[in-house]
Structure formats: structure tokens, C-alpha cells
Amino acid sequence: MIEDCDMYADAPITPKPGRSCPDPLIRRICDIEALGQPWSLNAEEIRELLGVNNEDFYRRIYAAASGDHPLISLSAATGKYSQENIWEFVALIELFCGGETETRLEKAGIFFTHPEQLEILGIFLAEAAGTLRRHEVDAEEFSAMLRAFERYDRARDVYLEEYFPLADLIREAAAVYCSDRSFGIPDLAEANAKRLLRFFFQKHVLEVRSVFAVLIDQLLRQAAAEGYSGEQGASRRNREQPDADLQDRSLVLQRARRSMDLEGRALTLPLMKAQYKRLMKIYHPDINPKGLRRCQEITAAYSLLLSSM
């Protein structure tokens, strides 16, 4: 539901830095979304909405592209923009509207700043951890799955799909994030939160094996007890030697503490949340191109510690 389109109706179209500058664009996006269509604007529409003349529009884009701007190239002058290339859209609007751009688009629900992205990530991990804590493994059903598939990895994946459908967890986390916030385009904000979480899974910032590590450990132990061994070659039975992946839980938690620089500190939810945000601000792939592996490690550790509380 579009709640606040009218708040942008009389916004002045003034191409200068400040709070009002992106408002005509936000209003246009709001109107398109109200029709049930995903918004899309071409460069010419953007120029007109900003009230910028052709010469100034092309001159600024050329100057940014010539200055090796990471998100603006000469094609920005004739390109098409939507949620699919939101970073380039934000960069273009910021070129004309200044530093308030990100905040204004975030309040509308069109774009999430890095702090808000971390908030969404944290909410998803907390929601997943809470769901895991409330879940009791159905040992009989998992045993039946092992017999049916004769492979631990396949039985594990089916069990996760049945009890923890990823789409549902993403939808719930997005709803929680948006529930105590007021967005100009609330439906778009929730859709973007879901899109962002799916993107993090695609880029392996979030990984199913990390988010559900506690449950996977339980399932792996049961599978080993029933004679199924190994992550990949799990169709073979081996009752003589425990699986190499079954590790002492205290050591796993100790490594998780070390990954988050929390050794020797009493774990509390506020401390863990603050530490997670602090580390992710350093290693988030959008900020640190070489930080993906460390980002994955931190997220896995945070998820494990949350699930263990």
C-alpha cells in the first residue's frame, strides 16, 4: 500500500543540494509503484524531474565519468534506471542533489544505506536463530528421510526446506524490519528488504550452512549414529568411524568467539549486535572488495552464537 505519495506532490523541482531535491523523483516512483508496476525511469525523465537543462546534465555526467567515478559512466546520460541498478541510480541523483540523497531515498524505501543493510542482515540472523531455538528436531522424520534418499546431504536439504523455507524466513525478517519504521513507499521498502537478503545469499555473504549450522550439526550427528557418513559421499554407510565433521561443540563456539573478537567477554545480545555491526562496517563487500571471506566468517560466527544463546 502506498501511504505517503502526496507528501511529495508540491515538492519544488530545484536542482541543488538539499532535502527537497530528490522529492520529484520519489513522487514519480511512488506513482508508478501505486499502479502495481515496478518503477523504471530513463535518464531523460530523471533530467526533467530534476529540472536540469541538457547542457548541465551532460556536463556533470561527463565530468564524473572523466574523473573515474566508480558508478557513473557516459552511458548514464542515456541509461535506464530501476531497482536492478539502484546503486548507479543513487550515484546519478547524488551528483545533482548532494549528500542528502541516500537518506531521502532510504526514508522513502527505495534504497538502503549501509547501516540499514547491516540492520536488515542482523534482523534476519536474529529471526533465524530464534526459529532454530524453538525447533525440536523430528528424529523419526529425519531418519525416514535418510532411508528414503540414502544420502545425508539430500536428507538434510529436504529437512531444511520443509521446516525452514528460506523464502518464508526472508519475508518474516523483512516484515520485522519494516514494522517499526515509516516509509514513504512501504510495500517497496519491504520488497527491497527481501530483495537485499536474497542478494546476500546469492553473493554468499549469507550461506545456508552458516545460518543453520546448529541444526545441521544435530542432523549430522544423527546421520552418523545411523551409519551415514560424509557431506558429499553420504550414500555409503560407515558405523566404525565417526564423521570428521562432527566437532566438539565447545571448540566450535570458541572459534566463533575468536572470529568476532569476543574471547574472554561475557556474551550479551547488545554486545554481539554491536560487535557484528562494527566488524561488518570494515569487511562488508561493498566497502571492502577483499572482505568477502572475512564477512562470511563473521556472519557464520554471529549466527552460531545467536543460535546458541
C-alpha positions as CSV (number, residue, x, y, z in Angstrom):
1,M,0.0,0.0,0.0
2,I,1.3,3.4,-0.9
3,E,0.8,5.7,2.1
4,D,2.7,8.9,1.5
5,C,2.8,9.8,-2.2
6,D,1.0,13.1,-1.6
7,M,3.8,14.3,0.7
8,Y,5.9,14.8,-2.5
9,A,3.2,16.4,-4.6
10,D,4.2,20.0,-4.2
11,A,8.0,19.5,-3.8
12,P,9.9,22.1,-5.7
13,I,11.9,20.9,-8.7
14,T,15.2,22.6,-7.8
15,P,18.5,21.1,-8.9
16,K,20.5,21.9,-5.9
17,P,21.7,20.0,-2.8
18,G,19.2,19.8,-0.1
19,R,16.2,17.9,1.3
20,S,13.8,18.7,-1.5
21,C,15.9,17.8,-4.4
22,P,15.1,14.1,-4.8
23,D,11.4,14.5,-3.9
24,P,10.0,14.9,-7.5
25,L,11.8,11.6,-8.4
26,I,10.4,9.9,-5.3
27,R,6.9,11.1,-6.1
28,R,7.2,9.7,-9.6
29,I,8.5,6.3,-8.3
30,C,5.7,6.4,-5.8
31,D,3.1,6.9,-8.5
32,I,4.5,4.1,-10.7
33,E,4.5,1.7,-7.7
34,A,0.9,2.7,-6.8
35,L,-0.1,1.3,-10.2
36,G,1.3,-2.1,-9.3
37,Q,4.3,-1.8,-11.6
38,P,8.0,-1.9,-10.8
39,W,9.4,1.5,-11.2
40,S,11.7,2.4,-14.0
41,L,13.0,5.8,-15.2
42,N,15.2,6.7,-18.1
43,A,17.9,9.4,-18.0
44,E,15.7,11.9,-19.9
45,E,12.9,11.5,-17.4
46,I,15.3,11.9,-14.5
47,R,16.7,15.1,-16.0
48,E,13.3,16.6,-16.5
49,L,12.2,15.7,-13.0
50,L,15.2,17.3,-11.5
51,G,14.6,20.4,-13.7
52,V,18.2,20.3,-15.1
53,N,18.9,21.6,-18.6
54,N,20.5,19.4,-21.2
55,E,23.9,21.1,-21.1
56,D,24.3,21.0,-17.4
57,F,23.1,17.4,-17.2
58,Y,25.6,16.1,-19.8
59,R,28.4,18.3,-18.5
60,R,28.2,16.9,-14.9
61,I,27.9,13.3,-16.1
62,Y,30.9,13.8,-18.4
63,A,32.9,15.4,-15.6
64,A,32.1,12.5,-13.2
65,A,32.9,9.8,-15.8
66,S,36.2,11.6,-16.8
67,G,37.1,11.7,-13.1
68,D,36.8,7.9,-12.9
69,H,33.6,7.9,-10.8
70,P,33.1,4.2,-9.8
71,L,29.4,4.2,-10.6
72,I,29.0,6.8,-13.3
73,S,30.0,6.3,-17.0
74,L,29.0,8.2,-20.1
75,S,26.1,5.7,-20.6
76,A,24.5,7.3,-17.5
77,A,23.3,10.1,-19.8
78,T,21.1,7.8,-21.9
79,G,20.6,4.9,-19.5
80,K,17.6,3.4,-17.9
81,Y,17.3,3.0,-14.1
82,S,15.3,0.7,-11.8
83,Q,15.7,-1.3,-8.6
84,E,18.1,-3.6,-10.6
85,N,20.8,-0.9,-10.9
86,I,19.8,1.1,-7.8
87,W,23.5,1.9,-6.9
88,E,24.0,3.6,-10.2
89,F,20.7,5.5,-9.8
90,V,21.7,6.7,-6.4
91,A,25.1,7.9,-7.7
92,L,23.5,9.8,-10.5
93,I,20.9,11.5,-8.3
94,E,23.6,12.3,-5.7
95,L,25.6,14.0,-8.5
96,F,22.8,16.6,-8.7
97,C,21.2,16.6,-5.3
98,G,24.2,16.2,-3.0
99,G,24.7,14.2,0.2
100,E,21.1,14.1,1.4
101,T,20.2,11.8,-1.5
102,E,20.8,8.5,0.3
103,T,18.9,9.5,3.4
104,R,15.9,10.7,1.4
105,L,15.7,7.6,-0.8
106,E,16.1,5.4,2.3
107,K,13.2,7.1,4.1
108,A,11.1,6.5,1.0
109,G,12.0,2.8,1.0
110,I,13.8,2.9,-2.4
111,F,17.3,2.4,-1.2
112,F,19.0,1.2,1.9
113,T,22.2,2.8,3.2
114,H,25.0,0.5,4.5
115,P,23.9,0.9,8.2
116,E,20.4,-0.1,7.2
117,Q,21.7,-3.1,5.2
118,L,23.5,-4.2,8.3
119,E,20.4,-3.8,10.4
120,I,18.4,-6.0,7.9
121,L,21.1,-8.6,8.0
122,G,21.2,-8.6,11.8
123,I,17.4,-8.9,12.0
124,F,17.4,-11.9,9.6
125,L,20.0,-13.7,11.6
126,A,18.2,-13.0,14.8
127,E,14.9,-14.2,13.4
128,A,16.5,-17.4,12.0
129,A,18.3,-18.0,15.3
130,G,15.0,-17.6,17.3
131,T,13.3,-20.1,14.9
132,L,16.1,-22.6,15.4
133,R,16.0,-22.3,19.2
134,R,12.2,-23.1,19.1
135,H,12.6,-26.0,16.8
136,E,12.9,-29.6,18.1
137,V,14.4,-32.0,15.6
138,D,12.0,-34.6,14.4
139,A,14.4,-37.5,14.6
140,E,11.9,-40.0,13.3
141,E,11.1,-38.0,10.2
142,F,14.8,-37.3,9.5
143,S,15.5,-41.0,9.9
144,A,12.8,-41.7,7.4
145,M,14.4,-39.2,5.0
146,L,17.8,-40.8,5.4
147,R,16.3,-44.2,4.5
148,A,14.4,-42.7,1.6
149,F,17.2,-40.8,0.0
150,E,20.1,-42.9,1.3
151,R,22.2,-39.7,1.4
152,Y,22.8,-37.5,4.3
153,D,23.2,-34.3,2.3
154,R,19.9,-34.8,0.3
155,A,18.0,-35.7,3.5
156,R,19.5,-32.6,5.3
157,D,18.4,-30.3,2.4
158,V,14.9,-31.7,2.3
159,Y,14.6,-31.3,6.1
160,L,15.7,-27.7,5.9
161,E,13.3,-27.0,3.0
162,E,10.4,-28.5,4.9
163,Y,10.9,-26.8,8.3
164,F,12.8,-23.7,7.4
165,P,11.8,-22.5,3.9
166,L,14.2,-19.7,3.1
167,A,11.6,-17.6,1.3
168,D,9.4,-17.5,4.5
169,L,12.3,-16.6,6.7
170,I,13.3,-13.7,4.4
171,R,9.7,-12.5,4.3
172,E,9.4,-12.6,8.0
173,A,12.7,-10.7,8.6
174,A,11.7,-8.0,6.0
175,A,8.3,-7.6,7.7
176,V,10.0,-7.2,11.2
177,Y,12.5,-4.6,9.8
178,C,9.7,-2.6,8.2
179,S,7.2,-2.9,11.1
180,D,8.6,-0.2,13.3
181,R,9.7,2.1,10.5
182,S,7.7,4.6,8.5
183,F,8.5,4.5,4.8
184,G,7.0,6.7,2.0
185,I,6.5,3.6,-0.1
186,P,6.1,0.8,2.5
187,D,5.4,-2.0,0.0
188,L,8.5,-1.1,-2.0
189,A,10.6,-0.9,1.2
190,E,9.6,-4.5,2.2
191,A,10.1,-5.8,-1.3
192,N,13.6,-4.2,-1.3
193,A,14.4,-5.7,2.1
194,K,13.5,-9.2,0.7
195,R,15.5,-8.5,-2.4
196,L,18.5,-7.4,-0.4
197,L,18.5,-10.6,1.7
198,R,18.2,-12.8,-1.5
199,F,21.1,-10.8,-2.9
200,F,23.2,-11.5,0.1
201,F,22.6,-15.3,-0.3
202,Q,23.4,-15.1,-4.0
203,K,26.7,-13.3,-3.2
204,H,27.4,-15.8,-0.3
205,V,27.5,-13.1,2.3
206,L,24.8,-15.2,3.9
207,E,25.0,-19.0,3.5
208,V,22.5,-21.7,4.5
209,R,25.2,-23.8,6.0
210,S,26.2,-21.0,8.3
211,V,22.8,-19.7,9.2
212,F,21.6,-23.2,10.1
213,A,24.9,-24.5,11.5
214,V,23.5,-25.6,14.9
215,L,20.7,-27.6,13.3
216,I,23.0,-29.1,10.6
217,D,25.3,-30.3,13.4
218,Q,22.4,-32.1,15.1
219,L,21.3,-33.7,11.8
220,L,24.9,-34.7,11.1
221,R,25.2,-36.4,14.4
222,Q,22.0,-38.3,14.0
223,A,23.1,-39.4,10.5
224,A,26.4,-40.6,11.8
225,A,24.7,-42.5,14.6
226,E,22.6,-44.2,12.0
227,G,25.6,-45.1,9.8
228,Y,25.6,-42.3,7.3
229,S,28.9,-40.6,6.9
230,G,30.3,-37.6,4.9
231,E,28.9,-34.4,3.5
232,Q,29.2,-35.4,-0.2
233,G,29.6,-39.2,-0.4
234,A,26.9,-39.8,2.2
235,S,25.3,-42.7,0.4
236,R,27.9,-45.0,1.9
237,R,27.3,-46.4,5.4
238,N,30.1,-46.4,7.9
239,R,29.5,-47.4,11.5
240,E,33.1,-47.9,12.5
241,Q,34.4,-44.3,12.5
242,P,32.6,-41.0,13.3
243,D,32.3,-38.4,10.7
244,A,35.3,-35.9,10.6
245,D,32.8,-33.0,10.5
246,L,31.5,-33.9,13.9
247,Q,33.5,-31.5,16.1
248,D,33.4,-30.7,19.8
249,R,30.8,-28.0,20.2
250,S,32.8,-26.0,22.7
251,L,35.6,-25.7,20.2
252,V,33.2,-24.6,17.6
253,L,31.8,-21.9,19.8
254,Q,35.3,-20.9,20.9
255,R,36.3,-20.3,17.2
256,A,33.1,-18.3,16.7
257,R,34.0,-16.1,19.6
258,R,37.5,-15.6,18.2
259,S,36.1,-14.8,14.8
260,M,34.1,-11.9,16.3
261,D,36.9,-10.8,18.7
262,L,34.8,-11.7,21.7
263,E,37.1,-14.1,23.5
264,G,37.1,-13.6,27.3
265,R,34.0,-11.4,27.3
266,A,30.5,-12.2,28.7
267,L,28.2,-12.7,25.7
268,T,25.1,-10.5,25.7
269,L,22.9,-9.7,22.8
270,P,23.7,-6.0,22.7
271,L,27.4,-6.7,22.8
272,M,27.2,-9.3,20.0
273,K,25.0,-7.0,17.9
274,A,27.3,-4.0,18.3
275,Q,30.4,-6.1,17.5
276,Y,28.7,-7.6,14.4
277,K,27.9,-4.2,13.1
278,R,31.4,-2.9,13.9
279,L,33.1,-5.7,12.0
280,M,30.8,-5.7,9.1
281,K,31.4,-2.0,8.6
282,I,35.0,-3.0,8.0
283,Y,34.5,-6.1,5.9
284,H,31.2,-5.6,4.1
285,P,32.0,-6.4,0.4
286,D,30.5,-3.1,-0.8
287,I,33.1,-1.3,1.4
288,N,36.0,-3.7,1.3
289,P,36.3,-5.6,-2.0
290,K,38.7,-8.1,-0.4
291,G,36.4,-8.6,2.7
292,L,34.0,-11.3,1.4
293,R,35.7,-14.3,3.1
294,R,36.1,-12.4,6.4
295,C,32.5,-11.2,6.1
296,Q,31.3,-14.8,5.6
297,E,33.3,-15.9,8.7
298,I,31.9,-13.1,10.9
299,T,28.3,-13.8,9.7
300,A,28.7,-17.5,10.4
301,A,30.1,-16.9,13.8
302,Y,27.4,-14.4,14.7
303,S,24.7,-16.8,13.5
304,L,26.1,-19.7,15.5
305,L,26.5,-17.6,18.7
306,L,22.9,-16.3,18.4
307,S,21.5,-19.8,18.0
308,S,23.5,-21.0,21.0
309,M,22.2,-18.4,23.4
